[in-house]
Amino acid sequence: MAYCWAFLFVHHFSSLRSGCHYCISHKISRMGNNMNNNDLPHDPPSPPESAQSLPRIHSIEPVASTRWLALKTITYTDQEGKERKWDIATRTTKQSCDTADAVIIIPLLRHRNIDGSAADENIDTLLVEQFRPPLGRNTIEFPAGLIDKDETPSEAALRELREETGYVGENCKLLPQVSRQLNMSPGLTDESVHCVVVEVDLNNPYNHGTPKPNLDDGEYVTVKRVGLDKGLQAVLDEEEGMPIQGVYMFAMGLKLGMSLVEGGNDKV
């Protein structure tokens, strides 16, 4: 399934704790038998309610929904104790705020030896171009897709990679590398993802030639194989489609890293 750029605002607040409590051990034996109640140590006063756990969410009310998306309004108290509201979009398929909605796959294509070591230094990656109705134009993205119920991020990444591009990722000699849970556009949505680096062995017979994707109905994806050594940022700048933010930041980071390693002073 092709990845839809969508929706993590609730999760940002849901991890906040409700406050602290105090615990004092009364060491009466050290104070003597004649000690009265006024001599006993007392728990310090609790902080006022307005100072506890701010910002704090009070309610999340549904506004409207379609098959795939829902609009909700959050009522919360900000750091200064003022009550405010915030509208968010969320996926109707969202399982919980503690699990990511989708995976973004960074494929690394290279020839490998039988023992799993790299056979050469040339590394390619895969980009997908597709029409995105919200933008009214084509975009350039990494392969990506939703995580199915009871599916791990690694399993989702391997499945989506094969469905969108036809390439088969490694899951034995080299396991996929899964990032922590990441937010996408926290001012608008509560969507979160995992970035997953997947090694693709070009010596695998399934990856010979031009593998055929297995797209869902209504998906129209053009797969682009790009060499990382050719300057990914330059490739993206030349494309007519609009690069998605994550791909472009990856390209900028790659260029910056290479310039630092080489000791150059090129501007990113």
N, C-alpha and C positions, 0 to 999 in steps of 0.2 A: 504493500500500500504506500503510495506516495505521501510524503510528509506535508501536512498542512500547517503553515506558520500560525500559531495560535497562542494559548492562554496559561502568576504566582503572587498573588497578593495576600490571600488568606493565610497561606502557609508561613509567611513572614511573621505574622503576629501569633499564629497558633502555638509556636514554640516558646512564647514568653511565659514565664512562671508567674503564679498568682501572688507571690510575695514570700517573705521569710518569717520564721518564728524563732523565738528565743527559748533557750533551755538552761536553767541554773540548777546545779545540784546543791541542796541545802545540807551543809555539813554541820548538823546540830551537835554532834558529839564533841566538836572542837570548841563550841561556844558555851558549854556548861549547862547544868541542869536548871539554873535560875533564869535562863533567858526567856523573856516574854515575847509576845507576838510582834511587838514593834522592833525587836532586835533581829528578826528573821530577814534574810535578804529577799527582796521582791523582784519579780520580773519587770524589766523596763517597759514603759508604755509602748503600745503598738503605734506605728506611724499612722497618720490620718489616712482615710480611705483614698483621698485624692492623690496621695503620694505613692500608693501601692501599684506596682506593675503597670506603669504607663509607658507607652501607649497600650490600650487594652480594647479588644473587640467585645461588643455586647451582643450583637445579633447579625445574622445574614439572612436577608429576606429575598425570595425569588420575585422577579419582575415579569419575565417572559422567557419562553424557550422554544426552540425548534428541535428537530431530530438530533442534531449534533451539538448545538450550542445553547447556553442559557445565560441570561443577564440577571445579575443579582445586585442588591444594594447592601453594603456593609455599614453598620452603625458602630462607631468606635470613639474612644476618648483619646485625645492626643497628649503629648508630653506636658502640656500646660493645663490639662484638666478640662479642655473644651471638647464638647461632643460634636462629632462631625460625621459626614456620610461620604461613601465612596462607591461608585458603580464599577463592577467588574464583569468580564466575560469569562465563562468557564466551559469546559467540555462536559457534555452529559454523560460521556463514557468514563469520566474521572473516577478512579477506584477509591482513592483517599489522598489526603494532603501529604501523607508520608511516603507515597510511592510516585515515581515519575510517570508522566503520561506517554512519553515517547523516547526514542533513541535517535541520535544523530551519528552517522557512521563516517569515520575517517578511514577509508581503505588505503592500504599500502601495498602496491603491486610490485613484486620482484621475483626473480628466479632464485630458488633455494636448492641447496644440496639435500641429500637423503637425511643427513643428521639435523636438518633444520637451519643450518647456517646459511647466510646470504651468499649466493654464487657470484653476484656482481654488485656494484655500487649504484646502479641505476634504479631509481624508485619512481613509480608513477602513482597517481591517485585517480579517483573517479569523481566526476561531477555530473549532475543531472540538470537538464534544462526542461522546464515545463511551464505552461500557461497558468497563471494564478489570477482568478477572477477578481479578488479584492484589489489587486493592483492594476488589473486590466492589461497586463503585459507578461512576457516570459521572465522567469527568474533563473539564476544559476545557484545551485545548492549542492551540498553533500547529500548522498542518499540518506533517507530517514523515514521513520514511520512510527505508528502507535505500538505500544506494548500490549499484547493480548493478555487476558486474564490468566493467571497462574503461569506466566511466562517470565523468565529472567531477562534482564537487559541484554546479556550476551546472546541468548537464544533469539530475542527479537532482532538484534543487529544482524546476526547471520541470516535469519529468514528474510528480513527486508532487503539486505544486500543482494541476495539471489533473486528475489522477486523483481526488484527495480532495475538491476543491472545484468543479471544472469551469472555473475561471478560467484564462486564458492569460496568463502573465507575459511581460514584455518581454525580448528577447534581442538586439535590434539597436541601437535608439537609446540604450537604457539597459541596460547589462549588469548581471546580478546581482552583488551585493557579498558576497564569501565571506570569512568569518572564518578565523582560524587554527584548527588542530585543538584541540578543547576536550574535557576529560574530563567525565563525567556524575556518577558516584557512586564515587569512587576507593577508598573503603573496602570496597566490595562487588564492583565490576566493573571490567573493562578496556575498557568501551565508550567510544568517543570520537565526536564529531560536529563538523560545521561548521554555524554559523549563517549563513543566506543571506538577505539582504534582496532581495526581488524586487518590482520595480515592475509594477503592473497598470494598464494604460491602459483606463479605462472607455469611451473612444471606440472601442475595438476592437470590431467587431461580435460577436466571439466572447464578449465580456464583457457584452453587453446582456442585460437582464432578469435571470433567475435561471439561471445556467449549471448544467448537469447533471453531477454527478460520474460518474466511471467506476470504481466500487469493485470490489475483489476479492471473491471468494466469502467470506462470513462477516464482511464489514465492514459496519458500520451506523454511519454518521457523520451528525451534524447540523451543517450549516455555519451559522455565526453571523457576520454582517457588523456590525462595531462601529465607530463613529466615535471616532477618537483624541481629538477635542476634547471628548468627553462624559465623560471621566474613566474610563479603562480599568480602573483599580483598583476604582472603585466598582461598575462593571459586574460584575467578577469576584466582588466581595464579595456581590453579590445573587444570583449563580448558585447553583443547588442542587448542581451538579457541583463536584468538588474541582479547583481550578486546579493545573496542573503548575507546579513551582517556577520554571522559566524564564519562563513567561508572567507570573507574578506579580511577579518581579523586574523584568521589562521595564516593567510597569505602574507599579511603585514608582519606578523610575528616570525614567520619563516624567513622573510627577507632580512629582518633586523637581526635574527640569530646568526644567519650566515655572514652578515657584514661584521658582527662582533667577533666571530670565530676567525674570520680572515683579517681582522684588524683594520677594516676599512672605515671610512667616515661617510659612507653614502647615507643620504637622507631616506627615511622610509616613505 
